[in-house]
Amino acid sequence: MDIKRRGNIAVIFAGGSGKRMNTVSKPKQFLELRGKPIIIYTLEIFDNHPAIDGIIVSCITDWIPYLEKLIRKFEITKVCSIVPGGDTGQDSIYKGLMAAEKLFAENSCVLIHDGVRPLITGQTISDNIKAVRQYGSCITCIPAVETFVVSKSEGELEIPSRKDSLVARAPQSFVLSDVLLAHRRALQEEKHDFVDSCSMMSAYGYRLHTIIGPMENIKITTPTDYFIFKAMVDVHENQQIFGF
């Protein structure tokens, strides 16, 4: 009988088609910067982190062979499974979680991350793992820098205090058994439209712990996002070359 080991798993979902990016030839996660696709920038951060034991990618079915070639080319060593994505982001994440369940113990820590968030840092990954072990969940956030306006029924507006507001980003991390239970409850209730994992976990009564991550940890969904990403890569490269 195989005994599954407790580990820290990254579930990377890369199932989007990139409509807001206005790309024609390839999905946004495969767009290249300096000869390297965005998805590879993302995978490298997790692959190089010493506490990550495995990576599972949920990918557009037709692009799985291409992703497999990229993983070999860029020597990504911790990808243990690539699964076809679903019709929604929620479905794609669930498929990744089911693959994780086959390989790792139910008390493992799973970090759910967008394939098009390549500016994640190793420190944020470490902070997520530590928080899950201590609190059972971790939502990476940034402080709100603009005012939120919440539209309610009949034109009523609510404006939350900015100092008390955070913006959820990724990773969003949980104990594997907890997030699987929530996903299966959503399936039983035929709900497939949760915008992200923390929304689902909150809806089902789980208490969520937050950490503050880097402001530059953006999701690349538009051409403007891509140019911000390019600028940040240039900054990081200059820091390595010139030491500032």
Residue pairs with C-beta under 8 A, 6 or more apart in sequence:
4 103
4 104
4 105
4 106
5 53
5 104
5 105
6 104
6 105
6 107
6 108
7 53
7 54
7 104
7 105
7 108
7 109
8 51
8 52
8 53
8 108
8 109
8 110
8 111
8 129
9 52
9 53
9 54
9 55
9 56
9 100
9 103
9 104
9 108
9 109
9 110
9 111
9 176
10 46
10 52
10 54
10 55
10 56
10 110
10 111
10 113
10 125
10 171
11 56
11 58
11 93
11 96
11 97
11 100
11 110
11 111
11 112
11 113
12 39
12 42
12 43
12 46
12 55
12 56
12 57
12 58
12 96
12 113
12 114
12 115
13 57
13 58
13 85
13 89
13 92
13 93
13 96
13 112
13 113
13 114
13 115
14 27
14 29
14 39
14 57
14 58
14 59
14 60
14 67
14 85
14 114
14 115
14 116
15 58
15 59
15 60
15 85
15 86
15 89
15 92
16 27
16 28
16 29
16 60
16 89
16 115
16 116
16 221
17 27
17 28
17 60
18 26
18 27
18 28
18 29
18 31
18 221
20 221
20 222
21 28
21 31
21 220
21 221
21 222
21 223
21 226
22 223
23 31
26 63
27 60
27 63
28 38
28 116
28 220
28 221
29 37
29 38
29 39
29 115
29 116
30 37
30 38
30 39
30 63
30 66
30 67
30 70
31 37
31 38
31 226
32 38
33 41
33 226
33 229
33 230
33 233
34 233
36 74
37 70
38 115
38 116
38 118
38 220
38 229
39 57
39 67
39 70
39 115
39 116
39 118
40 70
40 74
40 76
41 118
41 233
42 113
42 114
42 115
42 116
42 117
42 118
42 120
43 55
43 57
43 71
43 74
43 76
43 79
43 115
44 74
44 76
45 118
45 120
45 121
45 122
45 125
46 52
46 55
46 78
46 111
46 113
46 120
46 125
47 55
47 76
47 77
47 78
47 79
48 122
49 122
49 125
49 126
51 125
51 126
51 129
52 78
52 111
52 125
53 78
53 104
54 78
54 79
54 80
54 81
54 100
54 103
54 104
55 76
55 78
55 79
55 80
56 79
56 80
56 81
56 82
56 83
56 96
56 99
56 100
57 67
57 79
57 81
57 82
57 83
57 96
57 115
58 82
58 83
58 84
58 85
58 86
58 92
58 93
58 95
58 96
59 67
59 82
59 83
59 84
59 85
60 84
60 85
61 84
61 85
64 82
64 84
67 82
68 82
70 76
71 79
80 103
81 99
81 100
81 102
81 103
83 95
83 96
83 98
83 99
84 95
85 91
85 92
85 95
86 92
86 94
86 95
87 192
88 192
88 193
89 195
89 196
90 183
90 186
90 192
90 193
90 194
90 200
91 192
93 112
93 183
93 197
94 183
94 187
96 112
97 110
97 176
97 179
97 180
97 183
98 180
100 108
100 110
100 176
101 176
101 180
104 176
105 176
106 175
106 176
106 177
106 180
107 175
107 176
107 177
108 175
108 176
109 128
109 129
109 132
109 133
109 173
109 174
109 175
109 176
110 173
110 174
110 175
110 176
110 179
111 125
111 128
111 129
111 171
111 172
111 173
112 170
112 171
112 172
112 173
112 174
112 179
112 197
113 120
113 170
113 171
113 172
114 170
114 219
116 219
116 220
116 221
117 169
117 170
117 217
117 218
117 219
117 220
118 220
118 229
119 214
119 216
119 217
119 218
119 229
119 232
120 170
120 171
120 213
120 214
120 217
121 213
121 214
121 217
124 140
124 171
124 211
124 213
124 214
124 217
125 171
127 138
127 140
127 211
127 213
128 138
128 140
128 171
128 173
128 211
129 173
131 137
131 138
131 173
131 209
131 211
132 138
132 173
132 174
132 175
134 209
135 207
135 209
136 174
136 175
136 178
136 206
136 207
136 209
137 173
137 174
137 175
137 178
137 201
137 206
137 207
137 208
137 209
138 171
138 172
138 173
138 174
138 209
138 210
138 211
139 168
139 172
139 173
139 198
139 208
139 209
139 210
139 211
140 168
140 169
140 170
140 171
140 172
140 173
140 210
140 211
140 212
140 213
140 217
141 166
141 167
141 168
141 169
141 210
141 211
141 212
141 213
142 166
142 167
142 169
142 212
142 213
142 214
142 215
142 217
143 165
143 166
143 167
143 212
144 162
144 165
144 166
144 167
145 162
146 162
147 159
147 162
148 159
148 160
148 162
148 165
149 157
149 158
149 159
150 157
150 158
150 159
150 160
151 157
152 158
166 210
166 212
168 196
168 198
169 213
169 217
169 219
170 196
170 217
170 219
172 196
172 197
172 198
174 197
174 201
174 206
178 201
178 206
179 197
179 201
182 200
182 201
182 204
182 206
183 200
185 204
186 192
186 194
186 200
186 204
194 200
194 203
198 208
201 208
202 208
216 228
216 232
218 225
218 228
218 229
219 225
220 226
220 229
238 244
